[in-house]
């Protein structure tokens, strides 16, 4: 697919909180933790949400213990639900739509997440048969975003998730195997498959991890500083507090803004071009 189209899709998945009715701060259930100091039930506005739907502690969320809020990324679902599905009617102004709006938000979030992964897969140089299937999947997902609220609530997203996961796995395998074939240690029996690995706190500083499959891996607080992470598949990996200072993720696959927001990094960390450098990282 043309890079320009992928770029447009990525732009449409960028959250614009000014067009959202504070849905992540209201619709979601958030249990008290080290990332969020209070219990906030689903459908209840956070105590810090102001009447104009902005956050009154936005500038010092981390200092106040609300680190989780600086990590979260709705991938633009909030503005689509607020402005497109509910046509600019807010849950405060129209209490009768409140419950439905809060239920639609997490559904749209999941659809946007699948669109983001599909668009990324289509950005790679992959066989035509695979890109054709991904293009069909993308169209179906984009059509979902145009449904009415009731239709969205009755959509079976599992029907989309399973085939997409298969296509993403095939994309990852193709790209990583192409890279592995070019690596000097390609034939020395190195294990590139670490799907769902428990690497919590693991010391991987400076390691060459290129092309490794880390789908769904537990990498909490892992030290990957100065590691070479090009071509690593990070889909679904838990990267909370992982140390990425000086690491090279320039061609890491299926790594999301939310995953990166949960890590530690610095000005030397090299990120994929579509990922923004978190403001809390050391510069
Ligand atoms: S602290 Fe601010 S950003 Fe976090 S949920 Fe509450 S209002 Fe939203």
py3Dmol code that shows the C-alpha trace and the ligand (Angstrom):
import py3Dmol

protein = """\
ATOM      1  CA  UNK A   1       0.000   0.000   0.000  1.00  0.00           C
ATOM      2  CA  UNK A   2       1.215   3.503  -0.746  1.00  0.00           C
ATOM      3  CA  UNK A   3       3.083   5.046   2.167  1.00  0.00           C
ATOM      4  CA  UNK A   4       0.942   8.166   1.846  1.00  0.00           C
ATOM      5  CA  UNK A   5      -2.203   6.152   2.575  1.00  0.00           C
ATOM      6  CA  UNK A   6      -0.566   4.468   5.567  1.00  0.00           C
ATOM      7  CA  UNK A   7       0.493   7.904   6.786  1.00  0.00           C
ATOM      8  CA  UNK A   8      -3.102   9.170   6.503  1.00  0.00           C
ATOM      9  CA  UNK A   9      -4.384   6.178   8.463  1.00  0.00           C
ATOM     10  CA  UNK A  10      -1.784   6.765  11.165  1.00  0.00           C
ATOM     11  CA  UNK A  11      -2.739  10.443  11.367  1.00  0.00           C
ATOM     12  CA  UNK A  12      -6.394   9.468  11.818  1.00  0.00           C
ATOM     13  CA  UNK A  13      -5.376   7.228  14.740  1.00  0.00           C
ATOM     14  CA  UNK A  14      -3.686  10.070  16.624  1.00  0.00           C
ATOM     15  CA  UNK A  15      -5.697  11.004  19.706  1.00  0.00           C
ATOM     16  CA  UNK A  16      -7.125  14.541  19.787  1.00  0.00           C
ATOM     17  CA  UNK A  17      -8.369  15.066  23.337  1.00  0.00           C
ATOM     18  CA  UNK A  18      -9.834  18.470  22.392  1.00  0.00           C
ATOM     19  CA  UNK A  19     -12.481  16.669  20.319  1.00  0.00           C
ATOM     20  CA  UNK A  20     -13.298  14.027  22.943  1.00  0.00           C
ATOM     21  CA  UNK A  21     -15.677  14.210  25.895  1.00  0.00           C
ATOM     22  CA  UNK A  22     -13.101  12.823  28.336  1.00  0.00           C
ATOM     23  CA  UNK A  23     -14.119   9.262  27.542  1.00  0.00           C
ATOM     24  CA  UNK A  24     -10.957   7.540  28.829  1.00  0.00           C
ATOM     25  CA  UNK A  25     -11.317   9.526  32.066  1.00  0.00           C
ATOM     26  CA  UNK A  26     -14.957   8.478  32.450  1.00  0.00           C
ATOM     27  CA  UNK A  27     -15.964   5.309  30.622  1.00  0.00           C
ATOM     28  CA  UNK A  28     -13.208   2.982  31.803  1.00  0.00           C
ATOM     29  CA  UNK A  29     -12.912   1.084  35.059  1.00  0.00           C
ATOM     30  CA  UNK A  30      -9.540   1.860  36.657  1.00  0.00           C
ATOM     31  CA  UNK A  31      -8.443   0.001  39.786  1.00  0.00           C
ATOM     32  CA  UNK A  32      -6.111   1.742  42.229  1.00  0.00           C
ATOM     33  CA  UNK A  33      -2.461   0.815  41.615  1.00  0.00           C
ATOM     34  CA  UNK A  34       1.017   2.308  41.567  1.00  0.00           C
ATOM     35  CA  UNK A  35      -0.009   3.918  38.250  1.00  0.00           C
ATOM     36  CA  UNK A  36      -3.342   5.380  39.414  1.00  0.00           C
ATOM     37  CA  UNK A  37      -3.893   6.129  43.103  1.00  0.00           C
ATOM     38  CA  UNK A  38      -7.698   5.880  43.291  1.00  0.00           C
ATOM     39  CA  UNK A  39     -10.420   3.420  42.343  1.00  0.00           C
ATOM     40  CA  UNK A  40     -12.477   4.816  39.490  1.00  0.00           C
ATOM     41  CA  UNK A  41     -15.508   2.737  38.504  1.00  0.00           C
ATOM     42  CA  UNK A  42     -16.550   2.478  34.845  1.00  0.00           C
ATOM     43  CA  UNK A  43     -18.963   5.244  33.829  1.00  0.00           C
ATOM     44  CA  UNK A  44     -17.877   7.585  36.641  1.00  0.00           C
ATOM     45  CA  UNK A  45     -15.891  10.725  35.782  1.00  0.00           C
ATOM     46  CA  UNK A  46     -12.438  10.909  37.362  1.00  0.00           C
ATOM     47  CA  UNK A  47     -12.258  13.442  40.191  1.00  0.00           C
ATOM     48  CA  UNK A  48      -9.706  15.390  38.149  1.00  0.00           C
ATOM     49  CA  UNK A  49     -11.860  15.743  35.034  1.00  0.00           C
ATOM     50  CA  UNK A  50     -12.992  19.339  34.565  1.00  0.00           C
ATOM     51  CA  UNK A  51     -16.297  20.548  33.125  1.00  0.00           C
ATOM     52  CA  UNK A  52     -14.596  21.236  29.756  1.00  0.00           C
ATOM     53  CA  UNK A  53     -13.356  17.601  29.683  1.00  0.00           C
ATOM     54  CA  UNK A  54      -9.722  18.517  30.303  1.00  0.00           C
ATOM     55  CA  UNK A  55      -7.631  17.197  33.169  1.00  0.00           C
ATOM     56  CA  UNK A  56      -6.927  19.649  35.980  1.00  0.00           C
ATOM     57  CA  UNK A  57      -3.599  17.976  36.852  1.00  0.00           C
ATOM     58  CA  UNK A  58      -2.477  17.372  33.259  1.00  0.00           C
ATOM     59  CA  UNK A  59       0.905  19.072  33.713  1.00  0.00           C
ATOM     60  CA  UNK A  60       1.962  16.997  36.718  1.00  0.00           C
ATOM     61  CA  UNK A  61       0.227  13.656  36.363  1.00  0.00           C
ATOM     62  CA  UNK A  62       3.359  11.631  37.095  1.00  0.00           C
ATOM     63  CA  UNK A  63       4.301  13.666  40.163  1.00  0.00           C
ATOM     64  CA  UNK A  64       0.765  13.148  41.527  1.00  0.00           C
ATOM     65  CA  UNK A  65       0.892   9.359  41.042  1.00  0.00           C
ATOM     66  CA  UNK A  66      -1.226   9.199  37.852  1.00  0.00           C
ATOM     67  CA  UNK A  67       1.518   7.726  35.669  1.00  0.00           C
ATOM     68  CA  UNK A  68      -0.984   5.456  33.930  1.00  0.00           C
ATOM     69  CA  UNK A  69      -2.719   8.470  32.375  1.00  0.00           C
ATOM     70  CA  UNK A  70       0.498   9.486  30.603  1.00  0.00           C
ATOM     71  CA  UNK A  71       0.803   5.991  29.140  1.00  0.00           C
ATOM     72  CA  UNK A  72      -2.735   5.522  27.823  1.00  0.00           C
ATOM     73  CA  UNK A  73      -3.459   6.041  24.115  1.00  0.00           C
ATOM     74  CA  UNK A  74      -6.999   5.560  22.730  1.00  0.00           C
ATOM     75  CA  UNK A  75      -5.681   5.698  19.133  1.00  0.00           C
ATOM     76  CA  UNK A  76      -8.236   8.347  18.265  1.00  0.00           C
ATOM     77  CA  UNK A  77     -11.246   6.288  19.367  1.00  0.00           C
ATOM     78  CA  UNK A  78     -12.368   9.040  21.755  1.00  0.00           C
ATOM     79  CA  UNK A  79     -12.825  11.729  19.120  1.00  0.00           C
ATOM     80  CA  UNK A  80     -14.542   9.345  16.671  1.00  0.00           C
ATOM     81  CA  UNK A  81     -17.059   8.187  19.287  1.00  0.00           C
ATOM     82  CA  UNK A  82     -17.656  11.769  20.474  1.00  0.00           C
ATOM     83  CA  UNK A  83     -17.837  13.543  17.117  1.00  0.00           C
ATOM     84  CA  UNK A  84     -18.838  10.903  14.555  1.00  0.00           C
ATOM     85  CA  UNK A  85     -20.843   8.171  16.277  1.00  0.00           C
ATOM     86  CA  UNK A  86     -22.618  10.533  18.700  1.00  0.00           C
ATOM     87  CA  UNK A  87     -22.401  13.580  16.399  1.00  0.00           C
ATOM     88  CA  UNK A  88     -20.893  15.966  18.920  1.00  0.00           C
ATOM     89  CA  UNK A  89     -23.494  15.283  21.624  1.00  0.00           C
ATOM     90  CA  UNK A  90     -21.791  14.976  25.004  1.00  0.00           C
ATOM     91  CA  UNK A  91     -22.784  12.601  27.795  1.00  0.00           C
ATOM     92  CA  UNK A  92     -23.148  15.622  30.091  1.00  0.00           C
ATOM     93  CA  UNK A  93     -25.522  17.469  27.764  1.00  0.00           C
ATOM     94  CA  UNK A  94     -27.492  14.344  26.820  1.00  0.00           C
ATOM     95  CA  UNK A  95     -27.571  11.998  29.839  1.00  0.00           C
ATOM     96  CA  UNK A  96     -29.779   9.528  27.922  1.00  0.00           C
ATOM     97  CA  UNK A  97     -26.837   8.586  25.630  1.00  0.00           C
ATOM     98  CA  UNK A  98     -24.342   8.330  28.475  1.00  0.00           C
ATOM     99  CA  UNK A  99     -24.384   4.581  29.064  1.00  0.00           C
ATOM    100  CA  UNK A 100     -24.360   3.704  25.367  1.00  0.00           C
ATOM    101  CA  UNK A 101     -21.478   6.104  24.666  1.00  0.00           C
ATOM    102  CA  UNK A 102     -19.387   4.601  27.458  1.00  0.00           C
ATOM    103  CA  UNK A 103     -19.988   1.085  26.100  1.00  0.00           C
ATOM    104  CA  UNK A 104     -19.149   2.057  22.512  1.00  0.00           C
ATOM    105  CA  UNK A 105     -15.812   3.681  23.459  1.00  0.00           C
ATOM    106  CA  UNK A 106     -13.877   0.469  24.349  1.00  0.00           C
ATOM    107  CA  UNK A 107     -15.327  -1.234  21.247  1.00  0.00           C
ATOM    108  CA  UNK A 108     -14.021   1.570  19.012  1.00  0.00           C
ATOM    109  CA  UNK A 109     -10.684   1.440  20.815  1.00  0.00           C
ATOM    110  CA  UNK A 110     -10.267  -2.217  19.871  1.00  0.00           C
ATOM    111  CA  UNK A 111     -11.219  -1.524  16.243  1.00  0.00           C
ATOM    112  CA  UNK A 112      -8.700   1.317  16.026  1.00  0.00           C
ATOM    113  CA  UNK A 113      -6.022  -0.918  17.511  1.00  0.00           C
ATOM    114  CA  UNK A 114      -6.671  -3.560  14.828  1.00  0.00           C
ATOM    115  CA  UNK A 115      -6.586  -0.870  12.115  1.00  0.00           C
ATOM    116  CA  UNK A 116      -3.216   0.356  13.434  1.00  0.00           C
ATOM    117  CA  UNK A 117      -1.699  -3.142  13.305  1.00  0.00           C
ATOM    118  CA  UNK A 118      -3.145  -3.792   9.838  1.00  0.00           C
ATOM    119  CA  UNK A 119      -1.793  -0.491   8.498  1.00  0.00           C
ATOM    120  CA  UNK A 120       1.645  -1.285   9.891  1.00  0.00           C
ATOM    121  CA  UNK A 121       1.640  -4.750   8.290  1.00  0.00           C
ATOM    122  CA  UNK A 122       0.715  -3.121   4.967  1.00  0.00           C
ATOM    123  CA  UNK A 123       3.649  -0.729   5.276  1.00  0.00           C
ATOM    124  CA  UNK A 124       6.086  -3.648   4.900  1.00  0.00           C
ATOM    125  CA  UNK A 125       7.414  -5.135   1.699  1.00  0.00           C
ATOM    126  CA  UNK A 126       5.483  -8.406   1.823  1.00  0.00           C
ATOM    127  CA  UNK A 127       4.156 -10.902  -0.763  1.00  0.00           C
ATOM    128  CA  UNK A 128       1.195  -9.689  -2.825  1.00  0.00           C
ATOM    129  CA  UNK A 129      -1.138 -12.456  -1.613  1.00  0.00           C
ATOM    130  CA  UNK A 130      -0.564 -11.406   1.994  1.00  0.00           C
ATOM    131  CA  UNK A 131      -0.985  -7.688   1.352  1.00  0.00           C
ATOM    132  CA  UNK A 132      -4.209  -8.380  -0.575  1.00  0.00           C
ATOM    133  CA  UNK A 133      -5.659 -10.216   2.423  1.00  0.00           C
ATOM    134  CA  UNK A 134      -4.552  -7.423   4.758  1.00  0.00           C
ATOM    135  CA  UNK A 135      -6.168  -4.829   2.482  1.00  0.00           C
ATOM    136  CA  UNK A 136      -9.484  -6.690   2.653  1.00  0.00           C
ATOM    137  CA  UNK A 137      -9.164  -6.856   6.442  1.00  0.00           C
ATOM    138  CA  UNK A 138      -8.409  -3.126   6.596  1.00  0.00           C
ATOM    139  CA  UNK A 139     -11.491  -2.267   4.540  1.00  0.00           C
ATOM    140  CA  UNK A 140     -13.705  -4.391   6.783  1.00  0.00           C
ATOM    141  CA  UNK A 141     -12.317  -2.741   9.909  1.00  0.00           C
ATOM    142  CA  UNK A 142     -12.721   0.742   8.442  1.00  0.00           C
ATOM    143  CA  UNK A 143     -16.336  -0.113   7.571  1.00  0.00           C
ATOM    144  CA  UNK A 144     -16.923  -1.086  11.206  1.00  0.00           C
ATOM    145  CA  UNK A 145     -16.025   2.438  12.308  1.00  0.00           C
ATOM    146  CA  UNK A 146     -18.940   3.775  10.226  1.00  0.00           C
ATOM    147  CA  UNK A 147     -21.592   1.697  11.998  1.00  0.00           C
ATOM    148  CA  UNK A 148     -24.245   3.128  14.316  1.00  0.00           C
ATOM    149  CA  UNK A 149     -23.745   2.744  18.067  1.00  0.00           C
ATOM    150  CA  UNK A 150     -26.184  -0.196  18.376  1.00  0.00           C
ATOM    151  CA  UNK A 151     -24.537  -2.055  15.495  1.00  0.00           C
ATOM    152  CA  UNK A 152     -21.103  -1.514  17.023  1.00  0.00           C
ATOM    153  CA  UNK A 153     -22.259  -2.922  20.334  1.00  0.00           C
ATOM    154  CA  UNK A 154     -23.488  -6.102  18.680  1.00  0.00           C
ATOM    155  CA  UNK A 155     -20.391  -6.566  16.465  1.00  0.00           C
ATOM    156  CA  UNK A 156     -18.410  -9.727  17.198  1.00  0.00           C
ATOM    157  CA  UNK A 157     -14.825  -8.448  17.207  1.00  0.00           C
ATOM    158  CA  UNK A 158     -13.404 -11.936  17.724  1.00  0.00           C
ATOM    159  CA  UNK A 159     -14.452 -12.636  14.130  1.00  0.00           C
ATOM    160  CA  UNK A 160     -11.985  -9.950  13.081  1.00  0.00           C
ATOM    161  CA  UNK A 161      -9.254 -10.568  15.660  1.00  0.00           C
ATOM    162  CA  UNK A 162      -8.530 -14.199  14.810  1.00  0.00           C
ATOM    163  CA  UNK A 163      -7.969 -13.835  11.056  1.00  0.00           C
ATOM    164  CA  UNK A 164      -6.039 -10.602  11.608  1.00  0.00           C
ATOM    165  CA  UNK A 165      -3.760 -12.215  14.170  1.00  0.00           C
ATOM    166  CA  UNK A 166      -2.953 -14.951  11.646  1.00  0.00           C
ATOM    167  CA  UNK A 167      -2.091 -12.368   8.969  1.00  0.00           C
ATOM    168  CA  UNK A 168       0.044 -10.341  11.381  1.00  0.00           C
ATOM    169  CA  UNK A 169       1.919 -13.497  12.411  1.00  0.00           C
ATOM    170  CA  UNK A 170       2.572 -14.332   8.763  1.00  0.00           C
ATOM    171  CA  UNK A 171       3.805 -10.775   8.141  1.00  0.00           C
ATOM    172  CA  UNK A 172       6.104 -10.936  11.148  1.00  0.00           C
ATOM    173  CA  UNK A 173       7.484 -14.336  10.116  1.00  0.00           C
ATOM    174  CA  UNK A 174       8.168 -13.183   6.556  1.00  0.00           C
ATOM    175  CA  UNK A 175       9.912  -9.960   7.595  1.00  0.00           C
ATOM    176  CA  UNK A 176      11.934 -11.524  10.399  1.00  0.00           C
ATOM    177  CA  UNK A 177      13.040 -14.513   8.307  1.00  0.00           C
ATOM    178  CA  UNK A 178      14.170 -12.122   5.557  1.00  0.00           C
ATOM    179  CA  UNK A 179      16.255 -10.266   8.126  1.00  0.00           C
ATOM    180  CA  UNK A 180      17.603 -13.425   9.800  1.00  0.00           C
ATOM    181  CA  UNK A 181      18.838 -14.701   6.415  1.00  0.00           C
ATOM    182  CA  UNK A 182      21.072 -11.618   6.204  1.00  0.00           C
ATOM    183  CA  UNK A 183      22.492 -11.886   9.733  1.00  0.00           C
ATOM    184  CA  UNK A 184      25.995 -13.320  10.200  1.00  0.00           C
ATOM    185  CA  UNK A 185      24.832 -15.758  12.919  1.00  0.00           C
ATOM    186  CA  UNK A 186      21.864 -17.008  10.857  1.00  0.00           C
ATOM    187  CA  UNK A 187      23.103 -20.586  10.752  1.00  0.00           C
ATOM    188  CA  UNK A 188      24.505 -21.017  14.249  1.00  0.00           C
ATOM    189  CA  UNK A 189      21.324 -22.336  15.838  1.00  0.00           C
ATOM    190  CA  UNK A 190      20.301 -19.128  17.597  1.00  0.00           C
ATOM    191  CA  UNK A 191      16.742 -19.327  18.943  1.00  0.00           C
ATOM    192  CA  UNK A 192      14.658 -16.500  17.491  1.00  0.00           C
ATOM    193  CA  UNK A 193      11.362 -17.656  18.952  1.00  0.00           C
ATOM    194  CA  UNK A 194      10.638 -16.268  22.413  1.00  0.00           C
ATOM    195  CA  UNK A 195       6.897 -15.769  22.165  1.00  0.00           C
ATOM    196  CA  UNK A 196       5.360 -15.178  25.611  1.00  0.00           C
ATOM    197  CA  UNK A 197       8.814 -15.466  27.218  1.00  0.00           C
ATOM    198  CA  UNK A 198       9.060 -14.514  30.877  1.00  0.00           C
ATOM    199  CA  UNK A 199      11.910 -12.029  30.711  1.00  0.00           C
ATOM    200  CA  UNK A 200      10.791  -9.888  33.633  1.00  0.00           C
ATOM    201  CA  UNK A 201      13.780  -7.928  34.921  1.00  0.00           C
ATOM    202  CA  UNK A 202      16.112  -9.780  32.519  1.00  0.00           C
ATOM    203  CA  UNK A 203      19.525  -8.257  31.868  1.00  0.00           C
ATOM    204  CA  UNK A 204      19.769  -7.745  28.123  1.00  0.00           C
ATOM    205  CA  UNK A 205      21.953  -4.669  28.044  1.00  0.00           C
ATOM    206  CA  UNK A 206      23.748  -4.246  24.727  1.00  0.00           C
ATOM    207  CA  UNK A 207      22.469  -7.592  23.348  1.00  0.00           C
ATOM    208  CA  UNK A 208      21.877  -8.269  19.682  1.00  0.00           C
ATOM    209  CA  UNK A 209      18.196  -9.262  19.712  1.00  0.00           C
ATOM    210  CA  UNK A 210      17.500  -8.531  16.063  1.00  0.00           C
ATOM    211  CA  UNK A 211      14.542 -10.332  14.464  1.00  0.00           C
ATOM    212  CA  UNK A 212      13.505 -12.124  17.663  1.00  0.00           C
ATOM    213  CA  UNK A 213       9.846 -12.945  18.103  1.00  0.00           C
ATOM    214  CA  UNK A 214       8.774 -11.436  21.442  1.00  0.00           C
ATOM    215  CA  UNK A 215       5.010 -11.572  20.836  1.00  0.00           C
ATOM    216  CA  UNK A 216       3.187 -11.425  24.170  1.00  0.00           C
ATOM    217  CA  UNK A 217       6.477 -11.578  26.114  1.00  0.00           C
ATOM    218  CA  UNK A 218       6.760 -10.309  29.678  1.00  0.00           C
ATOM    219  CA  UNK A 219       9.500  -7.695  29.604  1.00  0.00           C
ATOM    220  CA  UNK A 220       8.550  -5.725  32.700  1.00  0.00           C
ATOM    221  CA  UNK A 221      11.606  -3.823  33.995  1.00  0.00           C
ATOM    222  CA  UNK A 222      13.882  -5.734  31.591  1.00  0.00           C
ATOM    223  CA  UNK A 223      17.155  -3.936  30.940  1.00  0.00           C
ATOM    224  CA  UNK A 224      17.363  -3.595  27.156  1.00  0.00           C
ATOM    225  CA  UNK A 225      19.524  -0.482  27.244  1.00  0.00           C
ATOM    226  CA  UNK A 226      21.769  -0.169  24.167  1.00  0.00           C
ATOM    227  CA  UNK A 227      20.255  -3.391  22.771  1.00  0.00           C
ATOM    228  CA  UNK A 228      19.730  -3.879  19.046  1.00  0.00           C
ATOM    229  CA  UNK A 229      15.989  -4.451  18.735  1.00  0.00           C
ATOM    230  CA  UNK A 230      15.607  -4.015  14.993  1.00  0.00           C
ATOM    231  CA  UNK A 231      13.092  -6.396  13.467  1.00  0.00           C
ATOM    232  CA  UNK A 232      11.843  -7.572  16.893  1.00  0.00           C
ATOM    233  CA  UNK A 233       8.116  -8.359  16.962  1.00  0.00           C
ATOM    234  CA  UNK A 234       6.730  -6.748  20.132  1.00  0.00           C
ATOM    235  CA  UNK A 235       3.029  -7.290  19.542  1.00  0.00           C
ATOM    236  CA  UNK A 236       1.230  -7.616  22.881  1.00  0.00           C
ATOM    237  CA  UNK A 237       4.498  -7.569  24.866  1.00  0.00           C
ATOM    238  CA  UNK A 238       4.422  -6.046  28.341  1.00  0.00           C
ATOM    239  CA  UNK A 239       7.167  -3.416  28.340  1.00  0.00           C
ATOM    240  CA  UNK A 240       6.276  -1.583  31.537  1.00  0.00           C
ATOM    241  CA  UNK A 241       9.361   0.067  33.039  1.00  0.00           C
ATOM    242  CA  UNK A 242      11.636  -1.694  30.540  1.00  0.00           C
ATOM    243  CA  UNK A 243      14.869   0.229  30.085  1.00  0.00           C
ATOM    244  CA  UNK A 244      15.283   1.255  26.433  1.00  0.00           C
ATOM    245  CA  UNK A 245      17.913   3.941  26.902  1.00  0.00           C
ATOM    246  CA  UNK A 246      20.193   3.959  23.875  1.00  0.00           C
ATOM    247  CA  UNK A 247      18.357   0.978  22.309  1.00  0.00           C
ATOM    248  CA  UNK A 248      17.705   0.735  18.586  1.00  0.00           C
ATOM    249  CA  UNK A 249      14.023   0.073  17.785  1.00  0.00           C
ATOM    250  CA  UNK A 250      14.105   1.760  14.381  1.00  0.00           C
ATOM    251  CA  UNK A 251      12.553  -1.251  12.628  1.00  0.00           C
ATOM    252  CA  UNK A 252      10.918  -3.004  15.594  1.00  0.00           C
ATOM    253  CA  UNK A 253       7.567  -4.445  14.551  1.00  0.00           C
ATOM    254  CA  UNK A 254       4.106  -3.842  15.986  1.00  0.00           C
ATOM    255  CA  UNK A 255       5.382  -1.747  18.887  1.00  0.00           C
ATOM    256  CA  UNK A 256       2.736   0.772  19.964  1.00  0.00           C
ATOM    257  CA  UNK A 257       2.869   4.284  21.382  1.00  0.00           C
ATOM    258  CA  UNK A 258       1.248   2.963  24.559  1.00  0.00           C
ATOM    259  CA  UNK A 259       3.965   0.322  25.011  1.00  0.00           C
ATOM    260  CA  UNK A 260       6.699   2.925  24.483  1.00  0.00           C
ATOM    261  CA  UNK A 261       4.985   5.374  26.856  1.00  0.00           C
ATOM    262  CA  UNK A 262       5.298   2.751  29.597  1.00  0.00           C
ATOM    263  CA  UNK A 263       9.076   2.377  29.210  1.00  0.00           C
ATOM    264  CA  UNK A 264      12.179   4.318  30.157  1.00  0.00           C
ATOM    265  CA  UNK A 265      14.318   5.777  27.401  1.00  0.00           C
ATOM    266  CA  UNK A 266      16.447   8.726  26.445  1.00  0.00           C
ATOM    267  CA  UNK A 267      17.488  10.975  23.577  1.00  0.00           C
ATOM    268  CA  UNK A 268      19.668   8.189  22.169  1.00  0.00           C
ATOM    269  CA  UNK A 269      16.865   5.632  21.901  1.00  0.00           C
ATOM    270  CA  UNK A 270      16.014   5.160  18.224  1.00  0.00           C
ATOM    271  CA  UNK A 271      12.269   4.695  17.690  1.00  0.00           C
ATOM    272  CA  UNK A 272      10.214   3.665  14.634  1.00  0.00           C
ATOM    273  CA  UNK A 273       9.344   6.827  12.666  1.00  0.00           C
ATOM    274  CA  UNK A 274       5.618   6.688  13.543  1.00  0.00           C
ATOM    275  CA  UNK A 275       6.252   6.550  17.319  1.00  0.00           C
ATOM    276  CA  UNK A 276       6.653   9.775  19.284  1.00  0.00           C
ATOM    277  CA  UNK A 277       9.325  10.170  21.952  1.00  0.00           C
ATOM    278  CA  UNK A 278       7.559  10.239  25.359  1.00  0.00           C
ATOM    279  CA  UNK A 279       7.919  13.602  27.124  1.00  0.00           C
ATOM    280  CA  UNK A 280       8.858  11.918  30.422  1.00  0.00           C
ATOM    281  CA  UNK A 281      11.977  10.270  28.951  1.00  0.00           C
ATOM    282  CA  UNK A 282      15.387  11.629  29.935  1.00  0.00           C
ATOM    283  CA  UNK A 283      16.636  13.793  27.067  1.00  0.00           C
TER     284      UNK A 283
END
"""
ligand_1 = """\
8
LIG
S -6.125 12.084 36.276
Fe -6.664 13.388 34.539
S -6.022 12.213 32.710
Fe -6.103 10.799 34.434
S -8.164 9.900 34.356
Fe -8.255 11.651 35.765
S -8.898 13.375 34.489
Fe -8.202 11.751 33.106
"""
view = py3Dmol.view(width=600, height=400)
view.addModel(protein, "pdb")
view.setStyle({"model": 0}, {"cartoon": {"style": "trace"}})
view.addModel(ligand_1, "xyz")
view.setStyle({"model": 1}, {"stick": {}})
view.zoomTo()
view.show()
